């Protein structure tokens, strides 16, 4: 953040005041921009090659694909001058791809584990002597029907905020996880139907789960 702010502020000064003090053939703005970019890119590469937590990988990818090319380089005071300079990306494409794969792998596992924990909690609630919650007057599981969908949607939205390509790849992966989750859900529900017919709230629980199907569709 400090580097990005410094680069933006300094290059704005160069574009507004320093550039016009030199002959055009000196390419003063280009020289400044390339030096700042090269330093920024070297720091980004250094960070990318070190051990990063998942949240750090997300932040670095956000800089590479989003903040740097869209917010900093498209700033209204700099865009015209920067368009003349071929600066490239903050990271080599191979290193950026490696980080993307790490992020996607981690996010896929996170969502998968989150869905599994959610189903476990739901199964535990079926065993309790407690009537299911009502939403808009109908029995429904807010935990299962809403949490699962929100979990997948928010995960995909975060990926899309990095780049369209990353969002599409995560979407493809999650579309494999959802059927697997739904099969586990179905199997658990069928097991409950067979073994818990004497449950005090057997019928309301059946209705709640049937109503969940609409959300999942």
C-alpha positions as CSV (number, residue, x, y, z in Angstrom):
1,X,0.0,0.0,0.0
2,X,2.8,2.4,0.9
3,X,4.7,1.6,-2.4
4,X,1.5,2.1,-4.4
5,X,0.7,5.4,-2.7
6,X,4.2,6.6,-3.1
7,X,4.4,5.6,-6.8
8,X,1.1,7.3,-7.5
9,X,1.9,10.5,-5.7
10,X,5.4,10.9,-7.1
11,X,4.5,10.1,-10.7
12,X,1.7,12.6,-10.4
13,X,4.3,15.3,-9.5
14,X,6.5,14.1,-12.4
15,X,3.7,14.3,-14.8
16,X,2.4,17.7,-13.7
17,X,5.7,19.6,-13.0
18,X,8.9,17.8,-13.7
19,X,8.2,16.4,-17.1
20,X,7.8,19.9,-18.7
21,X,11.2,21.0,-17.4
22,X,13.1,18.6,-19.7
23,X,13.1,18.3,-23.5
24,X,10.6,15.6,-24.8
25,X,13.5,13.4,-26.1
26,X,14.6,12.9,-22.5
27,X,11.5,10.8,-21.8
28,X,11.7,11.8,-18.1
29,X,8.3,10.5,-17.2
30,X,9.0,7.1,-18.8
31,X,12.3,6.8,-16.9
32,X,10.7,7.5,-13.6
33,X,7.7,5.2,-14.3
34,X,10.0,2.3,-15.3
35,X,12.2,2.7,-12.2
36,X,9.2,2.8,-9.9
37,X,7.6,-0.1,-11.7
38,X,10.8,-2.2,-11.7
39,X,11.3,-1.7,-7.9
40,X,7.6,-2.4,-7.2
41,X,7.8,-5.6,-9.4
42,X,11.0,-6.8,-7.7
43,X,9.3,-6.4,-4.3
44,X,6.2,-8.2,-5.5
45,X,8.3,-11.1,-6.9
46,X,10.3,-11.3,-3.7
47,X,7.0,-11.6,-1.7
48,X,5.5,-14.1,-4.2
49,X,8.6,-16.4,-3.8
50,X,8.4,-16.4,0.0
51,X,6.0,-18.4,2.2
52,X,2.6,-16.6,2.1
53,X,-0.5,-17.2,4.0
54,X,-3.7,-17.6,2.0
55,X,-4.9,-14.0,2.8
56,X,-1.5,-12.7,1.6
57,X,-1.7,-14.6,-1.7
58,X,-5.2,-13.1,-2.2
59,X,-3.9,-9.6,-1.5
60,X,-0.9,-10.0,-3.8
61,X,-3.0,-11.3,-6.6
62,X,-5.4,-8.4,-6.1
63,X,-2.5,-6.0,-6.6
64,X,-1.3,-7.9,-9.7
65,X,-4.6,-8.1,-11.5
66,X,-6.7,-5.3,-10.0
67,X,-5.3,-2.5,-7.9
68,X,-2.1,-1.9,-9.9
69,X,-3.3,-2.1,-13.5
70,X,-6.8,-0.6,-12.8
71,X,-6.6,1.8,-9.8
72,X,-3.0,3.0,-10.0
73,X,-2.2,2.9,-13.7
74,X,-5.6,4.1,-14.8
75,X,-5.6,7.1,-12.5
76,X,-6.9,10.1,-14.4
77,X,-3.7,12.1,-13.7
78,X,-1.4,9.3,-14.9
79,X,-3.3,7.2,-17.5
80,X,-2.4,9.3,-20.5
81,X,1.4,9.3,-19.7
82,X,1.4,5.6,-18.5
83,X,-0.3,4.4,-21.7
84,X,2.9,5.5,-23.5
85,X,5.1,3.3,-21.3
86,X,5.1,-0.4,-21.6
87,X,5.4,-1.5,-18.0
88,X,4.0,-5.0,-18.1
89,X,2.7,-6.9,-15.0
90,X,4.0,-6.8,-11.5
91,X,4.8,-10.6,-11.6
92,X,6.0,-12.9,-14.4
93,X,3.1,-14.8,-15.8
94,X,4.5,-18.2,-14.6
95,X,4.8,-16.9,-11.0
96,X,1.3,-15.3,-11.2
97,X,-0.1,-18.5,-12.4
98,X,1.5,-20.5,-9.6
99,X,0.0,-18.1,-7.0
100,X,-3.4,-18.4,-8.7
101,X,-3.3,-22.2,-8.5
102,X,-2.3,-22.0,-4.8
103,X,-5.2,-19.6,-4.1
104,X,-7.7,-21.8,-6.1
105,X,-6.6,-25.0,-4.3
106,X,-6.9,-23.3,-0.9
107,X,-10.3,-21.7,-1.7
108,X,-11.7,-25.0,-3.0
109,X,-10.6,-26.9,0.1
110,X,-12.0,-24.1,2.3
111,X,-15.4,-24.2,0.7
112,X,-15.5,-28.0,0.7
113,X,-14.7,-28.1,4.4
114,X,-17.2,-25.3,5.2
115,X,-20.0,-27.2,3.4
116,X,-19.0,-30.4,5.2
117,X,-19.2,-28.7,8.6
118,X,-22.5,-27.1,7.7
119,X,-24.0,-30.5,6.9
120,X,-22.7,-32.0,10.1
121,X,-24.3,-29.3,12.1
122,X,-27.6,-29.8,10.2
123,X,-27.6,-33.5,10.9
124,X,-27.0,-32.8,14.5
125,X,-30.0,-30.4,14.6
126,X,-32.2,-33.2,13.2
127,X,-31.3,-35.3,16.2
128,X,-32.3,-32.6,18.7
129,X,-35.8,-32.4,20.2
130,X,-36.5,-29.1,18.5
131,X,-38.8,-27.9,15.7
132,X,-37.1,-26.5,12.6
133,X,-37.0,-22.7,12.1
134,X,-39.6,-21.0,10.0
135,X,-38.8,-18.5,7.2
136,X,-41.7,-16.5,5.8
137,X,-44.1,-18.9,7.6
138,X,-42.5,-22.1,6.1
139,X,-40.3,-24.7,7.7
140,X,-36.8,-24.3,6.4
141,X,-33.1,-24.7,7.4
142,X,-31.5,-21.3,7.3
143,X,-28.2,-22.9,8.2
144,X,-28.2,-25.3,5.3
145,X,-30.2,-23.7,2.5
146,X,-28.8,-20.2,3.0
147,X,-25.4,-20.7,4.4
148,X,-24.3,-23.1,1.7
149,X,-25.4,-20.9,-1.1
150,X,-23.9,-17.8,0.5
151,X,-20.6,-19.6,1.1
152,X,-20.3,-20.6,-2.5
153,X,-21.4,-17.2,-3.9
154,X,-19.1,-15.2,-1.7
155,X,-16.1,-17.4,-2.5
156,X,-16.8,-17.0,-6.2
157,X,-17.3,-13.2,-5.9
158,X,-13.9,-12.9,-4.1
159,X,-12.2,-14.8,-7.0
160,X,-13.9,-12.7,-9.6
161,X,-12.6,-9.6,-7.8
162,X,-9.1,-10.8,-8.6
163,X,-9.8,-11.4,-12.3
164,X,-12.5,-12.8,-14.5
165,X,-10.3,-15.8,-15.4
166,X,-9.7,-16.7,-11.8
167,X,-13.4,-16.4,-11.0
168,X,-14.3,-18.7,-13.9
169,X,-11.8,-21.3,-12.8
170,X,-13.1,-21.3,-9.3
171,X,-16.6,-21.5,-10.5
172,X,-15.7,-24.6,-12.6
173,X,-14.2,-26.2,-9.5
174,X,-17.1,-25.4,-7.2
175,X,-19.5,-26.8,-9.7
176,X,-17.8,-30.2,-9.0
177,X,-18.1,-29.7,-5.2
178,X,-21.8,-28.8,-5.1
179,X,-23.0,-32.1,-6.6
180,X,-20.8,-34.0,-4.2
181,X,-22.2,-32.0,-1.3
182,X,-25.7,-32.5,-2.5
183,X,-25.2,-36.3,-2.7
184,X,-23.9,-36.3,0.9
185,X,-26.9,-34.3,2.0
186,X,-29.3,-36.6,0.2
187,X,-27.7,-39.7,1.7
188,X,-27.9,-38.2,5.2
189,X,-31.5,-37.1,4.7
190,X,-32.5,-40.6,3.4
191,X,-30.9,-42.1,6.5
192,X,-32.8,-39.8,8.8
193,X,-36.1,-40.6,7.0
194,X,-35.6,-44.3,7.5
195,X,-34.3,-44.3,11.1
196,X,-36.1,-41.4,12.7
197,X,-39.8,-41.9,12.0
198,X,-40.6,-41.7,15.7
199,X,-38.9,-38.3,16.1
200,X,-41.2,-35.8,17.6
201,X,-40.7,-33.3,14.8
202,X,-40.2,-35.9,12.0
203,X,-42.7,-34.3,9.6
204,X,-41.6,-30.6,10.1
205,X,-38.0,-31.7,9.5
206,X,-39.0,-33.5,6.3
207,X,-40.9,-30.4,5.1
208,X,-37.9,-28.1,6.0
209,X,-35.6,-30.2,3.9
210,X,-38.0,-30.4,1.0
211,X,-38.3,-26.6,1.0
212,X,-34.5,-26.4,0.9
213,X,-34.5,-28.0,-2.5
214,X,-36.0,-24.8,-4.0
215,X,-33.1,-22.8,-2.7
216,X,-30.5,-25.2,-4.1
217,X,-32.1,-25.2,-7.5
